[in-house]
């Protein structure tokens, strides 16, 4: 069943359509995302076929796409969408951690790959990141998935040099905090792990963002994995 969600008045909000066959997951996503001022879920569907029609009518900025859909699966749906709407941003939201599916998703035209246990705040960060044209891979699968892509020797050398320079800028405690960021932990969770105040944890995160030259926690996690900082 498809649902064209009532449009809430949110200035400059990112318009999102959810395609997910489990109703409980779909409804939960809608309510969680609509709590954020910069997100507006404008439609949802349990099948790709219905979802594609909603997307044509609602013209969202972002589509959250499950892979294991009845009928046309998520990968096929991404290909169909990209054929006529090349600028549409699609984020795969799945429980699958297989590296080949990550590669297949991006090969089909996906802009992001997230696991369903992602925190709502982190997912909003991913949506915001992908809406600007960036790509995002869940840290839990990124390290193994990236091994499937060949890397030229000269690129590896350059990456190692950049990594060493960044690592030298980070303190031992900041490197520890960065590991928790990659795992998607909040400031409160980091503070609990390190037995420090939330204020201290937040200060470490702000310092890390500044040293990595990134704007948010999601970008910091991506850079940490890409540059092999943790």
Phi, psi and omega in degrees: 000134179261152179223125173265100186297142177299133184284121177273145181283101177227118183291128176059027180283152176280124183274127187234138170242136181252128174241106187206129187279342178271116186300317182299316178295317183296312181293319178299318177298315182300311182294319181295315183289324181290351175288342182265135185296332184265008180237136177224106178283114186257355179185160179207155182206154177263353177228155179293321182302311179291322181298320180299321179294319178297318180299319179298323182279319187270338180049063181286167174274326185226140171242128172266118190239122170284156179269317185273069182262151174289149182075233176293126181279174185300319181296316178296322180294319179299315180299315180298316181295317183291337179295326183248341180228073186298332183274353179294135180263126182240126177249120176285129178236107191215168175260359183277132180247012183288131184302321183296331179285328175297312180298317180297321181297312180289328176295332179279345178118008179295151178256346180205157180221111183237148172270152188289349178272012180295144178288144180307317180298319179292320179298320177298322176298319178295315179302313180298318180296312182291330180296336179273356179107359180278167175247155182215134176239133179305128181306332182291340180240349187297314186300314181286324182292321182294339178293340181283346179264130178293146178234122179299152182301319183291328177290322178296319180296315180297316181297319179298321180295315178297318180300315181298320181296316180292317180301323180293336180280332183276137174284169179299320180291322179294324176296321178295317178296321180299323177300320179290326177298318179299329179279000176081020183278147179279171177300321180296317179292322178295316179300319179294318180296320185266357181057053175227174179285158177298323178300318179294317179299317179297321179296319178297317180297316179299320178295320179296315180300320180293316182290328179274353181059046178235165186265336184209178185294323180297313179296325178296318180295318179298315181294323179299320180287315183298322183264007177056048182273343181229000000 
